[in-house]
Amino acid sequence: MRPFGDRLHDAVERVGNPCVVGLDPHLAHLPDEYAVARDPSASRAERARAIGDFLCEIIDAAAGKVPAVKPQSAFFEVFGADGVAEFERVVAASKDAGLLVIGDVKRGDIGSTAAAYAQAFLRGIEGQDPRTLCDSITVNPYLGSDSVAPIVDECRATGGGMYVLVRTSNPSSAEFQALSTEGCEGGPALLADRVAGAVERWGQDLVGDSGWSSVGAVVGATHPDELARLRRLMPQTPLLLPGYGAQGAGAADIVGGFGDGLQGALVNSSRGILFAGKNQPEKHWKDAAAGAMDAMAAELRAALL
Amino acid sequence: MRPFGDRLHDAVERVGNPCVVGLDPHLAHLPDEYAVARDPSASRAERARAIGDFLCEIIDAAAGKVPAVKPQSAFFEVFGADGVAEFERVVAASKDAGLLVIGDVKRGDIGSTAAAYAQAFLRGIEGQDPRTLCDSITVNPYLGSDSVAPIVDECRATGGGMYVLVRTSNPSSAEFQALSTEGCEGGPALLADRVAGAVERWGQDLVGDSGWSSVGAVVGATHPDELARLRRLMPQTPLLLPGYGAQGAGAADIVGGFGDGLQGALVNSSRGILFAGKNQPEKHWKDAAAGAMDAMAAELRAALL
């Protein structure tokens, strides 16, 4: 398989925008026709299936419009093994639709365990349908280099990718990530900047023909002031920018995260797309979601080109 | 349900030791009778079931001997939905055996997503068999307070518990966790110490009759020099100490993590117990595992009492 960084580059060129549709199926917001997902008298498998069915419609709307989707594991794990079966179905449907899949799993553990997570999401076991595997996953860096290395190795072996949390989009993210740290080469630096430097190193020998690595970084679009600095610290690292839309960031906020044109970053919107129909009762929810994707793509193109 | 901190206190009193058996079913080490778990021609469900069957025997050996078990989610997730079904079976078997279950899932995400993880592991959905829920889970703090708050809330509501990663047992853990940080009240401090202070605060109103909170902290037993300091920074926080046995720490290394007697910390051993039979071919593997639990309990009692 070609390296994730190159596959991502090509997918963005193909569709002409850097949008990611976040598949975060909040139960409370699902359209009424999927109300069984909220029905306490339905079986767990029925409830999970309704979520998968809803997301397969979203994927159908996203096909050809955006380069990638990002299913959020937590909303599937709520339904235990039944939910994980639907996660696998949603991943396979996304791949069938020609979409890259970034599994938002935020795993992070000691080396031997990190290797198991890398296998779970990027390599699979013998005989497993490769359509159920993610193209890339999100990873937590708190445990340091030896917890990330097995996932980097798996990316090298499989053509998979990873996005390491550097500066997240939530309000408390500064609490630890923006602490000023001492005692390293190069003088004081924010913790997030140290992690950024590590991410660029971890991905150094996974830079493909496109000039972009398969090791990426998550930086909240809610921190436009930090985005340009982090981009400079990670010149070959593709960024994943959550926080657009429902979390408050707009098109002007994300420009600093990009390289040339549309390349170098993906911008994620979840609720703003999936539940766009909430505020447009005159439209079918699927048309509203498709319209929200088109609008976001146009906004980002206008800001970037 | 009584608070996790108190239930843990009582369980340690009852069995007379603070040992946790880590349920990390590394495929390569499973006894030959579970070789189907390694068989590429077997179905995924068959392979996952072999792991569950093995761990149910370990749980049977652990019942009454130790207060808790700690299933490692990654080794189940390797088998996707089939593995998660076995995770649920192993959790239920542990509860039936009277063992507390610490789900080693190391989740961490923005607030709304963290709430979904808390539901997945501590609350469940309507009608779910409560035996499939964990008593406590491990949590990654990198995203800060608002990512942890929904899990604290769930602990308050359900009597569940959590262990926040503070200083992990792996060799690279110092890379970020031991950075010296500035710019906060109280002058410079290691990142791990800042996180420790936050953990003690997060758990403050979940301190039960036992004097211990339901919000705990993970501190590697591989850092004996730091253990006593972190214990002082978190006087009411129960610790979970991995790294004993296969990772190199011994009984003398863990003493600083404890409060009075056997209380205040749990010590985890995974491979050293599960695969004790590897070095004792004259014994059945289950007897070897039970013997390793007894030996570890005796070692810790000797060091602590």
Interface residues (C-beta under 8 A of the other chain):
Chain A: D24 H26 P40 S41 R44 R47 Q72 A74 F75 E77 V78 F79 G80 A81 D82 G83 V84 A85 F87 E88 K106 R107 G108 D109 I110 G111 S112 T113 A114 A116 Y117 Q119 A120 F121 I125 E126 G127 Q128 T132 N140 P141 Y142 L143 G144 S145 D146 S147 L165 T168 S169 N170 P171 S172 S173 A174 E175 F176 Q177 L179 S180 T181 E182 G183 C184 P188 L191 R194 V195 A198
Chain B: D24 H26 P40 S41 R44 R47 Q72 A74 F75 E77 V78 F79 G80 A81 D82 G83 V84 A85 F87 E88 K106 R107 G108 D109 I110 G111 S112 T113 A114 A116 Y117 Q119 A120 F121 I125 E126 G127 Q128 T132 N140 P141 Y142 L143 G144 S145 D146 S147 L165 T168 S169 N170 P171 S172 S173 A174 E175 F176 Q177 L179 S180 T181 E182 G183 C184 P188 L191 R194 V195 A198
